[in-house]
Amino acid sequence: MSDSRIEYEFRFEPTSGRIYYAYQRPDGSAFVSIVSPDEWGEGYIGTKMIYLHKVKVKIEDGKRHVTKA
């Protein structure tokens, strides 16, 4: 599944520049959490850094990939 097609649920107000972790539930819905996969890895699908200026940063293999949201 392409990352750009996933709609993430936030149950908090995100802070710009903070790292968040994306998880997928068994029903296919996705959410973002501050809990790392080391603490709770079930359903982990990726690490994200949110910028509130309509820019999204995906972190893969320790490298940041910036795209316009």
MOVENRA-V984460 format. One line per field, one symbol per residue. ss: DSSP state (H for helix, E for strand, L for the rest). psi: psi as a letter, one per 40 degrees, with the letter a starting at -180 (. if undefined). burial: I if it has 16 or more other ideal C-beta (glycine too) atoms within 10 Angstrom, else O. A space follows every 50 residues. Layout:
ss=???
psi=???
burial=???
//
This chain:
ss=LLHHHLLEELLLLLLLLLEEEEEELLLLLEEEELLLLLLLLLLEEEEEEE ELLLEEEEEELLEEEEEEL
psi=hhdeehhhhhfihihheihihhihideeiiiiiehidddgeheheihihh heffhhhhhhfeihhhih.
burial=OOIOOOOIOOOOOOOOOOOIIIIIOOOOOIIIIOOOIOOOOOOIOIIIII OOOOOOIIOOOOOOOOOOO
//
